[in-house]
């Protein structure tokens, strides 16, 4: 009987900590996206391709895009990846070869890229 109670408590703790970790991860991603969109430099990107991340939010897939990004400030072009939630009706707007607006935020050596 005592063993069953211990297993139940441990399972409950695992579920609670898992839910907290999931909420932390998703809210952190939302905060990072908002920061990049607000403070980042405007640029353009050509979509080179995309793949499914295996994650979804609200029933919509989160896709990982491979991009060729160009910044007007220095004319440089570089490759980057960006994750974005794409609703089914938005899929035609995110096909390989298309050009999209992006925001790029420099954090030290890292470049954070978000599709607008």
N, C-alpha and C positions, 0 to 999 in steps of 0.2 A: 504494500500500500504506500509506504514511504517513497519507494522508487518511482511509482507512478506520479506522485505529487512533484517530485524533483524533475522528472521528465516534462510534466505539464508546465511548470514554472520556467524551465529552460526554453521550451518551445514558445511560450508567451513572450519571453524576453527577446528571443530571436526574431519573432514577428514584429515586435515594437521597434527594435533597433533597425531592422530592415526597412520598415516604413519611414522611419526618421531619415535614414541614409538616402532613400529614394527622393523624399521631399527636399533634402539638402542639395542633392545633385541637380534636380530639375530647377529649383529656385536659383541656384548658383549659375546655371547656364542661362537662365532668363535675365539675371542681373548683368552678366557679362555681355550678352547680346545688346541689352539696353545701353550699356556704357559705350560699346563700340559704335552703335548707331548714333548716339548723341555726340561723342567726342571725336570720332574717327574722321579721317580725311576721305573725301569722296573720290571714287575711281570707277573704272569700268572693268568688266571681266567677260571673257568668252568662256562659256561652259565647254569643257573638254569631255566631260562625262560625269556619271553619277552612279552611286551604288546605295543599296539599302543598308542602314546601320543595324537593323534588327530591333530598333526602338520605335515606339510610337507615343503620341500624346493626344489624348482626347479622340482616339480612334484614327488619327491621321499619322502617316508614316513620316519619320525623320530620315531624310536622305543626306548623304555625304557627297558633295560636289567637288570635282577637281576643276580648278579654274586657272586661266591665264589672266593675271591681274595687271592692269596698267594704271599708274598714278600720273595725273597731269603735272604735278609739282616738279617731278624730276624726270619724267618720261620713261622711267624704268618699267620693265615688265618682269614678272616672276610668277612661278606656279605656287598655288596654295590650295588648301581644302577648306570647305566651310560646310557645316551641318545646318540644315534648315527643315522645318516642318513644312510639308507640302500637302495641301488639301487636294483631293481628286480633281476638282475643277480648275486648279492652278497648274496641273501637270503640263499642259501645252506651253506654258510660259517658261519652262525650265528644261528645254531640250538641248542636247549637245549641238554646239555650233552657234547658239544664240548668245547675244550680248546682254548683260544685265548690269545694273548699278550695284556697286559695293561700297562699303565703308571699311577703312583699314586703320587700325590703331596700333601704334608702336609702343611696346612695353619693353624697354631695354633691347635685347636682341630678338625678342619675339614680335611677330606681326600677327595681330588678330584680325581676321577677315570675316565679315558678315554680309550676306546677300540682302539687299533691301527688298 
